[in-house]
Amino acid sequence: MKNNRIIVPVGFPGSGKTSFINGHRHTHHSMSITISGDALRVMMHHGVYHFDGPETDRIICTMIEMAKTFLPIYPVIYLDEYYISYNKQSRANLVTLFDGLAKVEFYPMDSDIGKCIHRRCTDTREDDTSRWPNVLLAMTHDFEPLEAPYNGNI
């Protein structure tokens, strides 16, 4: 393994994952790339953002394969997708998948569910945001927040 890094923000939709990546990437890692689950959703639906739960596994697999493909080119890769790191098991899986290829780092985002609901309900990426309060409340059952940046203990 070279000095390759996979950087993954951990938080609900609306917690600031994309904003963190944009700020962190331009400040710290000019030779990096972001792989976004939302961007893949737009591509899969011909330019329209559409969330479909069952296709999330396909999106995650695509993101992982893309990251492995880009590791020889970019020393730092950001993965922007809630479902790739929402609990301890998903984070452990990601570390295992990149074992020997890259160091995986996780960063905690704001997990205040009220703020996240507000952000997603005022988001412009979707025409109808009415489902987000219920979706985010349901997500709280499986979400395991990260208390501090990943230091070897998931």
Secondary structure, DSSP 8 states (H G I E B T S, - for coil): --S-EEEEEE--TTSSHHHHHHHHHHHH-SSEEEEEHHHHHHHHTTTS----GGGHHHHHHHHHHHHHHHTTT-SEEEEE-GGGSSSHHHHHHHHHHTTTT-EEEEEE----HHHHHHHHHT-SS-S--TTHHHHHHHHTTT----SSS-SS--
